Amino acid sequence: MIEFRNKFHPGQVVRHKLFDYRGVVFGVDQTFQLSEDWYEEVARSRPPKDQPWYHVLVHGAHHTTYVAERNLAADPSEQPVEHPLLNRYFDKFSDGFYGNSREEN
């Protein structure tokens, strides 16, 4: 049985190591799940496909990104992220992490 251990989790604020933007993780794929065409065109640093990839709401933007684990780091600022889709996934922010109280019921 394969056990996956992703470094980041939904609700965690992260920073992109290469492009220096902040964002919040809203989804995790244990391995690369997009098309080969997307990988060839967008993933220019050729990160491994057999490691976790993350869906990220980009701070101060209207788009999302799909990022390999090796290109992310935890954001130590504990500052909130601004994104128009934030409330679709999370409804609270505390100590640098987003959560969803609807999941707690």
VMD Tcl script that draws the C-alpha trace (Angstrom):
set ca {
  {0.00 0.00 0.00}
  {1.34 3.43 -0.96}
  {1.23 6.06 1.76}
  {1.25 9.66 0.59}
  {2.60 12.43 2.76}
  {1.98 15.85 1.35}
  {3.88 18.71 2.90}
  {1.03 21.25 2.64}
  {-2.69 21.04 3.35}
  {-5.87 22.87 2.32}
  {-6.08 26.16 4.18}
  {-2.33 26.60 4.51}
  {-0.81 29.84 3.24}
  {2.20 29.19 1.02}
  {4.76 31.10 -1.05}
  {5.98 30.11 -4.51}
  {9.77 29.68 -4.35}
  {10.45 30.67 -7.97}
  {7.86 33.39 -8.62}
  {7.54 34.77 -5.05}
  {3.77 35.03 -4.85}
  {1.67 34.05 -1.87}
  {-1.51 32.01 -1.90}
  {-3.64 29.53 -0.01}
  {-3.87 25.82 -0.83}
  {-7.43 24.75 -1.67}
  {-6.76 21.31 -3.10}
  {-4.11 18.60 -3.22}
  {-3.38 15.95 -5.83}
  {-1.00 13.23 -4.65}
  {0.49 13.13 -8.15}
  {0.29 15.36 -11.23}
  {-3.24 15.20 -12.68}
  {-3.33 17.65 -15.59}
  {-2.58 16.93 -19.24}
  {0.82 16.22 -20.76}
  {0.30 19.28 -23.00}
  {-0.18 21.50 -19.91}
  {2.95 20.05 -18.30}
  {5.07 20.63 -21.42}
  {3.82 24.20 -21.87}
  {3.57 25.47 -18.29}
  {5.81 23.39 -15.99}
  {9.08 24.64 -17.45}
  {11.21 23.62 -14.46}
  {10.00 20.03 -15.04}
  {9.05 19.19 -11.46}
  {8.38 15.53 -10.71}
  {4.94 14.24 -11.61}
  {5.00 11.51 -8.97}
  {5.03 13.98 -6.05}
  {2.12 16.08 -4.68}
  {0.77 19.01 -6.70}
  {-1.35 21.79 -5.19}
  {-4.25 23.98 -6.30}
  {-3.54 27.50 -5.01}
  {-5.65 30.67 -4.81}
  {-3.16 33.44 -5.67}
  {-3.11 36.46 -3.34}
  {-4.24 39.69 -4.97}
  {-5.27 37.95 -8.20}
  {-8.37 36.39 -9.78}
  {-6.74 33.20 -11.00}
  {-5.60 29.95 -9.42}
  {-2.40 28.00 -10.02}
  {-1.35 24.37 -10.02}
  {2.04 24.01 -8.36}
  {4.43 21.14 -7.66}
  {5.33 20.62 -4.02}
  {9.02 21.34 -4.61}
  {8.16 24.89 -5.73}
  {6.27 25.81 -2.56}
  {7.28 26.85 0.96}
  {5.17 27.67 4.00}
  {4.51 31.41 4.25}
  {5.67 32.62 7.68}
  {3.88 35.99 7.52}
  {0.57 34.74 8.99}
  {-1.13 37.40 6.83}
  {-4.46 36.65 5.12}
  {-4.78 36.11 1.38}
  {-7.10 38.20 -0.78}
  {-8.85 36.27 -3.55}
  {-12.43 36.45 -4.89}
  {-12.96 32.66 -4.53}
  {-11.70 32.45 -0.95}
  {-15.18 32.25 0.61}
  {-16.09 29.33 -1.65}
  {-13.56 27.14 0.18}
  {-12.99 28.73 3.59}
  {-14.96 30.77 6.08}
  {-12.44 31.47 8.84}
  {-8.83 32.56 9.25}
  {-6.75 32.16 12.38}
  {-3.03 32.05 13.16}
  {-2.07 32.04 9.48}
  {-4.38 29.19 8.45}
  {-7.77 29.06 6.76}
  {-10.49 26.69 7.82}
  {-14.06 25.80 7.16}
  {-16.44 25.67 10.11}
  {-19.01 23.83 7.96}
  {-16.73 20.75 8.06}
  {-16.70 20.76 11.85}
  {-20.43 20.01 12.23}
}
mol new
graphics top color blue
foreach p $ca { graphics top sphere $p radius 0.5 }
foreach p [lrange $ca 0 end-1] q [lrange $ca 1 end] { graphics top cylinder $p $q radius 0.2 }
display resetview
